[in-house]
Amino acid sequence: MNARPELRALTSVRGIAAWFVVLYHIRLSIAGLPQDWVAFFAKGYLAVDFFFLLSGFVIWLSWSEKLRDRGFAAVPGFLHKRIARIWPLHLFMLGCAVGLALLFAATGRQDEANYPFRELPLHIMLLQNWGFTGQLNWNDPSWSISAELGAYLLFPFLTLAIDWRRVPSWAVLATIGSLVVLLHAVMARGGAPTLGTDISRFGLVRCVIEFVAGTAVCALWVRWKARPVMPAVGAALLALFLAALWRSGTPETLAVPALFAALLLALALTSGMKRNPLDNGALHYLGEISYATYLGHFLLFVVFKLALVNDPHSVPPVLIGLFLLLVLASSVALYHLVERPAQRWVNGLKLPARSYAKVNSEKAGHSLP
């Protein structure tokens, strides 16, 4: 694990997943969209489950050895890098939401349900999805970033408790299966038929369990990457089998996390292979800017509807196309003008505690929205 290559296919898939979230949020506004497509885009929230698994994968790849080598002395450096990655753009978008809420209040359209100022401190600290709130508000997609912060705080303990390199492959596979069953059991016991049910209640546990499963998937990739063909074929076939089970009625909370774990392993094992379309430069760039796409599109759609749309439930395709172009343009701008400069600035700050050894900054392709 000394070499930490960027798996370009995973970066590309992250970009595709972010756009599925965009389409999920606008699906009911697209005039004339066939019901089959509405139903398809209605599952766009599942892209977040892939994000959680991918986050566990890449963070285990980037940080597990450093934390094992240096123990808790490496934890401040780890958290510093993660906060630099997720917090600045979140705070910028939250500031935009505050500006929008103040505009509503000034024009007599105060929206306390979607912009509750009493909950604003929780959002600033990224604690809003830790059981302190009852619904999504402010910038809705940021709930998953709040949940990710919980996974980051758990990660050092996980790394020091478990060294996947010493665990047989069958036991790693069994652990992934057990985590999937655990998530299903928790959600089924709580009356949640889908992974997107009651995010305020289940979002954190959903993230943490899938994040841990992602670390185990990374362990399998590490041991199989030298001879990837047969494991990749096996993982792809397993993903197809799980997709068929889901389609035939297996609960989403059981089938989808397992399906995505198998898909993640197959994508990682095939990344870099000749003629892999996911290594395409344009797709890779969409992955690079995907965090900006993910955090920026929701508020942009609110403003877009206010400015240009008469009926928010029937937006003409031409205007939908314009909105999607604006999402792309704003993602580019946010990435280059806000996200990356702010990340570099925060990374350059010195911690007040004792100094820690510098580590190489993670590539953008090794981070998530």
matplotlib code that plots the C-alpha trace (Angstrom):
import matplotlib.pyplot as plt

x = [0.0, 2.9, 1.8, -1.5, -2.6, -5.6, -8.2, -9.6, -12.7, -13.8, -13.4, -15.5, -18.2, -18.3, -19.1, -21.9, -23.4, -23.4, -25.5, -27.9, -28.5, -29.1, -31.7, -33.3, -33.9, -35.4, -37.3, -40.8, -40.3, -39.5, -42.5, -43.6, -41.0, -42.3, -43.3, -40.7, -38.0, -39.5, -39.4, -35.8, -34.6, -36.5, -33.8, -31.1, -30.8, -29.0, -26.0, -25.2, -24.9, -22.3, -20.5, -20.3, -18.8, -16.4, -15.4, -14.5, -12.5, -10.4, -9.8, -8.6, -6.3, -4.9, -4.7, -4.8, -1.0, -0.3, -2.6, -1.2, 2.4, 2.0, -1.1, -3.2, -0.3, -1.5, -5.1, -4.9, -3.3, -6.0, -8.8, -7.1, -7.0, -10.6, -12.0, -10.1, -11.7, -15.4, -15.9, -15.0, -17.4, -20.1, -19.7, -19.7, -23.0, -24.5, -23.6, -25.5, -28.5, -28.4, -28.4, -31.4, -33.2, -32.6, -33.9, -37.0, -37.5, -36.9, -39.6, -42.1, -41.7, -39.9, -39.5, -38.8, -39.4, -36.6, -34.3, -34.6, -32.1, -32.2, -30.6, -27.9, -25.1, -25.6, -25.2, -22.1, -20.5, -21.7, -23.7, -27.2, -27.6, -26.5, -30.0, -30.4, -32.9, -36.1, -35.9, -33.5, -33.2, -30.9, -28.8, -30.4, -27.5, -25.2, -26.8, -24.5, -21.4, -22.5, -22.8, -19.4, -17.9, -19.1, -17.5, -14.2, -14.2, -14.7, -12.1, -8.9, -10.4, -11.4, -7.9, -6.2, -8.7, -8.7, -5.9, -7.6, -4.3, -4.3, -7.9, -8.5, -10.4, -13.4, -13.6, -13.4, -16.2, -18.2, -17.7, -19.1, -22.1, -22.6, -22.5, -25.1, -27.4, -26.8, -27.9, -30.9, -31.9, -31.5, -33.6, -36.2, -36.7, -37.2, -39.8, -37.7, -38.6, -35.9, -32.4, -33.8, -36.4, -36.2, -32.7, -32.6, -33.0, -31.1, -28.6, -25.7, -25.9, -26.4, -23.2, -21.1, -22.0, -21.5, -18.2, -16.8, -17.9, -16.0, -12.8, -13.2, -13.8, -10.5, -8.8, -10.0, -8.8, -5.3, -4.9, -6.4, -5.2, -2.1, -4.2, -7.6, -9.3, -11.0, -12.0, -13.4, -15.5, -16.7, -17.6, -19.4, -21.4, -22.3, -23.4, -25.7, -27.1, -27.8, -29.4, -31.7, -32.6, -33.5, -35.6, -37.4, -38.4, -35.5, -35.6, -33.6, -32.0, -30.5, -29.8, -28.5, -25.6, -24.4, -24.8, -22.8, -20.1, -19.7, -19.8, -17.2, -14.8, -15.4, -14.8, -11.7, -10.2, -10.9, -9.7, -6.8, -7.5, -7.2, -10.2, -12.0, -14.5, -14.5, -10.9, -12.1, -10.8, -14.2, -15.8, -12.8, -13.2, -16.9, -15.6, -13.1, -15.8, -18.5, -18.4, -19.2, -22.0, -23.4, -23.4, -24.2, -27.1, -29.9, -29.8, -29.2, -32.4, -34.3, -33.0, -33.5, -37.2, -37.7, -36.1, -37.3, -40.0, -43.8, -44.9, -42.2, -44.0, -43.9, -40.6, -40.1, -37.3, -35.5, -35.3, -34.3, -31.4, -30.4, -30.5, -28.2, -25.8, -25.8, -25.1, -22.1, -20.8, -21.4, -19.6, -16.5, -16.6, -17.1, -14.4, -11.7, -12.6, -13.9, -13.3, -9.7, -8.3, -10.1, -8.8, -5.2, -5.6, -7.0, -4.3, -1.7, -2.9, -0.8, -2.6, -2.2, -1.4, 2.0, 3.2, 2.6, 4.5, 3.4, 1.6, 1.0, -2.3, -4.8, -5.6, -9.0, -9.9, -9.3, -12.0, -15.8, -18.8]
y = [0.0, 2.3, 3.4, 5.2, 5.6, 7.6, 5.2, 7.4, 5.2, 5.7, 9.5, 9.4, 7.3, 9.8, 12.5, 10.4, 9.7, 13.4, 14.1, 11.4, 13.3, 16.4, 14.6, 13.2, 16.6, 18.1, 15.0, 16.2, 19.6, 18.4, 18.9, 15.9, 13.5, 9.9, 8.2, 5.5, 8.1, 9.8, 6.5, 5.9, 9.3, 8.8, 6.3, 9.0, 9.3, 5.9, 7.6, 8.8, 5.2, 4.6, 7.8, 6.4, 3.1, 4.9, 7.3, 4.3, 2.8, 5.8, 7.0, 3.5, 3.5, 6.9, 6.9, 3.5, 2.9, 6.4, 5.9, 2.5, 3.6, 6.7, 5.9, 8.6, 11.1, 11.1, 11.8, 15.6, 15.6, 13.2, 15.4, 18.5, 17.2, 16.0, 19.2, 21.1, 18.9, 19.1, 22.2, 25.3, 24.7, 23.6, 26.8, 28.9, 27.2, 27.6, 31.3, 31.4, 29.8, 32.3, 35.1, 33.5, 33.2, 36.9, 37.8, 35.9, 37.5, 41.0, 40.4, 39.0, 35.4, 34.1, 30.3, 29.0, 25.4, 25.3, 27.9, 27.6, 30.1, 28.3, 25.2, 27.2, 26.6, 22.8, 23.2, 25.4, 22.7, 19.9, 18.3, 18.7, 15.0, 13.5, 13.2, 16.9, 17.8, 16.3, 17.2, 18.3, 22.1, 24.9, 23.2, 19.7, 17.7, 18.7, 16.1, 13.5, 15.6, 15.8, 12.0, 11.7, 13.8, 11.1, 8.4, 10.4, 10.6, 6.8, 6.0, 6.3, 3.9, 1.5, 1.6, 0.9, -1.9, -3.7, -4.5, -5.9, -7.2, -9.8, -10.9, -13.8, -12.9, -15.1, -13.3, -9.8, -10.9, -12.2, -8.9, -6.9, -9.2, -8.9, -5.1, -5.1, -7.4, -5.1, -2.0, -3.8, -5.0, -1.5, 0.1, -2.7, -2.6, 1.2, 0.7, 2.1, 0.4, 2.3, 3.7, 7.2, 6.9, 9.3, 10.6, 12.6, 9.4, 6.8, 8.9, 8.7, 5.0, 4.4, 6.3, 4.8, 1.2, 1.7, 3.6, 0.7, -1.7, 0.4, 0.0, -3.8, -3.5, -1.6, -4.4, -6.9, -4.6, -4.3, -8.1, -8.7, -5.8, -7.6, -10.2, -8.4, -10.1, -13.0, -11.1, -8.3, -10.8, -12.4, -9.0, -7.9, -11.1, -10.8, -7.2, -8.4, -11.1, -8.7, -6.3, -9.1, -9.9, -6.3, -6.1, -9.3, -7.9, -8.2, -5.2, -2.2, -1.8, -5.3, -5.6, -2.1, -1.8, -5.3, -4.5, -1.2, -3.0, -5.5, -2.8, -0.7, -3.6, -4.4, -0.8, -0.5, -3.7, -2.6, 1.0, 1.7, -1.2, -0.5, 1.1, 1.6, 4.4, 5.5, 6.7, 9.3, 12.8, 14.6, 12.1, 12.3, 16.1, 15.7, 13.6, 16.2, 18.9, 16.5, 17.9, 21.3, 19.8, 17.9, 20.8, 23.6, 22.4, 22.3, 26.0, 26.9, 25.2, 27.2, 30.5, 29.3, 28.5, 31.9, 33.8, 32.0, 29.5, 30.1, 26.6, 24.7, 21.5, 21.9, 23.3, 23.2, 21.0, 24.1, 25.6, 22.3, 22.2, 25.7, 24.8, 21.8, 24.0, 26.4, 23.5, 22.5, 26.1, 26.8, 23.5, 24.6, 28.0, 26.7, 24.1, 26.5, 29.7, 28.4, 24.7, 24.3, 27.7, 27.3, 23.7, 24.8, 27.7, 25.4, 22.8, 25.5, 26.4, 25.2, 23.3, 24.9, 21.6, 19.9, 19.8, 16.6, 15.2, 16.6, 14.2, 14.5, 16.2, 13.7, 14.0, 15.3, 11.9, 10.4, 12.4, 12.5, 14.7]
z = [0.0, -0.3, -3.8, -3.7, -7.3, -8.2, -9.4, -12.2, -12.8, -9.2, -9.6, -12.8, -11.2, -8.3, -10.9, -12.5, -9.1, -8.2, -11.3, -10.4, -7.1, -9.2, -11.3, -8.2, -6.9, -10.1, -11.4, -10.3, -11.9, -15.4, -17.7, -19.7, -18.2, -18.7, -15.5, -16.1, -16.0, -13.0, -11.2, -12.3, -11.1, -7.9, -6.9, -7.3, -3.5, -3.6, -5.1, -1.6, -0.4, -3.1, -1.9, 1.6, 0.5, -1.8, 1.1, 3.3, 0.4, -0.5, 3.1, 4.1, 1.1, 1.9, 5.7, 7.3, 7.2, 8.4, 11.4, 12.2, 11.9, 14.1, 16.2, 17.7, 17.0, 13.4, 14.2, 14.3, 10.8, 9.5, 10.8, 9.6, 6.1, 6.2, 7.6, 4.9, 2.3, 3.4, 5.6, 3.5, 0.6, 3.0, 4.9, 1.7, 0.5, 4.0, 3.8, 0.5, 2.1, 4.9, 2.4, 0.6, 4.0, 4.8, 1.4, 2.0, 5.4, 3.9, 1.2, 3.6, 2.6, 5.6, 5.4, 9.0, 8.0, 5.4, 7.0, 10.8, 12.3, 15.7, 14.0, 12.2, 14.7, 14.2, 10.5, 10.9, 13.0, 10.7, 13.5, 12.0, 11.1, 14.4, 15.8, 16.8, 14.0, 12.7, 9.0, 6.3, 5.9, 4.9, 2.1, 2.2, 0.6, 3.5, 5.7, 4.2, 4.9, 8.5, 8.6, 6.9, 9.7, 12.2, 10.1, 10.0, 13.8, 14.1, 11.5, 13.6, 16.2, 13.4, 11.9, 15.2, 16.1, 12.7, 10.3, 7.3, 6.0, 8.8, 8.1, 5.6, 2.5, 3.4, 6.8, 5.1, 2.7, 5.7, 7.5, 4.5, 4.4, 8.2, 7.9, 5.1, 7.2, 10.2, 8.3, 7.0, 10.4, 12.0, 9.3, 9.1, 12.9, 12.6, 10.0, 7.1, 3.8, 1.8, 2.4, 1.9, 4.6, 7.6, 6.9, 10.1, 12.0, 10.0, 7.9, 10.4, 11.0, 7.3, 6.6, 9.3, 8.4, 4.7, 5.3, 7.3, 4.6, 2.1, 4.1, 3.8, 0.1, -0.2, 1.7, -0.9, -3.7, -2.2, -2.1, -5.5, -7.6, -8.9, -10.6, -11.0, -13.9, -12.1, -9.0, -11.1, -13.1, -9.9, -8.4, -11.5, -11.7, -8.0, -8.6, -11.5, -9.3, -6.5, -8.9, -10.1, -6.5, -5.8, -8.9, -7.9, -4.5, -2.1, 0.3, -0.9, 2.5, 2.1, -1.7, -2.6, -0.1, -1.1, -4.8, -4.4, -2.5, -5.3, -7.9, -6.1, -6.0, -9.7, -10.7, -8.6, -10.0, -13.6, -13.2, -15.5, -17.8, -21.5, -23.1, -19.8, -20.7, -17.1, -17.5, -20.0, -19.2, -19.4, -17.0, -14.7, -14.5, -13.6, -10.7, -9.7, -9.5, -8.1, -4.5, -5.9, -8.0, -5.0, -2.6, -5.0, -7.1, -4.5, -3.6, -7.3, -8.2, -5.5, -7.0, -10.5, -9.9, -8.2, -11.1, -14.2, -13.5, -13.4, -12.4, -10.3, -11.0, -14.8, -15.9, -19.7, -21.0, -22.4, -19.0, -17.5, -20.0, -19.0, -15.4, -16.0, -17.9, -14.9, -12.5, -14.6, -14.9, -11.2, -10.3, -12.3, -10.6, -7.1, -7.5, -8.9, -7.0, -3.7, -2.9, -4.0, -2.8, 0.6, 0.9, 0.3, 2.8, 5.6, 4.9, 5.3, 8.8, 11.7, 14.5, 17.9, 19.4, 19.0, 15.4, 13.4, 10.5, 7.2, 4.9, 1.2, 0.3, -0.9, -4.6, -5.4, -6.8, -3.4, -1.7, -1.8, -1.9]

ax = plt.figure().add_subplot(projection="3d")
ax.plot(x, y, z, "-o")
ax.set_aspect("equal")
plt.show()
